[in-house]
Amino acid sequence: MPRAFCLMGLAVALLLFVLFVLDLAIGIPFGRASLLADIGFVVSSLGLGLISFTTLKSLK
């Protein structure tokens, strides 16, 4: 079960990363409402991805 949670964390991190990088680059989903929020979400999604990956790696 913990492995499933790690994979879900990676999936959510990837989804958030793609969503907010697209908003930064071309303004598609949110119309570049807040540059600071976009950068914050990109950094947070990278952090979530890193934590999920290292936890998944330690489970093996």
C-alpha positions in Angstrom: 0.0 0.0 0.0 2.8 2.6 0.7 4.1 2.0 -2.8 0.7 3.0 -4.2 0.8 6.2 -2.2 4.2 7.0 -3.5 3.1 6.4 -7.1 0.0 8.6 -6.6 2.3 11.4 -5.2 4.5 11.1 -8.3 1.4 11.3 -10.5 0.1 14.4 -8.7 3.5 16.1 -8.8 3.8 15.5 -12.5 0.3 16.8 -13.2 0.8 19.9 -11.1 4.2 20.5 -12.7 2.9 20.3 -16.2 -0.2 22.4 -15.4 1.8 25.3 -13.9 4.7 25.2 -16.3 2.2 25.5 -19.1 0.6 28.5 -17.3 4.0 30.1 -16.9 5.0 29.4 -20.6 1.8 30.2 -22.5 -0.9 31.1 -20.0 -3.3 28.4 -21.0 -5.1 27.0 -17.9 -5.3 30.1 -15.7 -4.2 33.0 -18.0 -1.1 33.8 -16.0 -3.1 35.1 -13.0 -0.2 35.2 -10.6 3.5 34.7 -11.6 4.5 34.2 -8.0 1.9 31.5 -7.4 2.9 29.7 -10.5 6.5 29.6 -9.4 5.5 28.5 -6.0 3.4 25.6 -7.3 6.2 24.5 -9.7 8.7 24.5 -6.8 6.2 22.7 -4.6 5.5 20.0 -7.2 9.2 19.4 -7.6 9.5 19.0 -3.9 6.6 16.5 -3.8 8.1 14.6 -6.7 11.4 14.4 -4.9 9.9 13.2 -1.7 7.8 10.7 -3.4 10.7 9.4 -5.5 13.1 9.0 -2.5 10.4 7.3 -0.4 9.6 4.9 -3.3 13.3 4.2 -3.7 13.8 3.4 0.0 10.8 1.0 0.0 12.6 -1.3 -2.5 
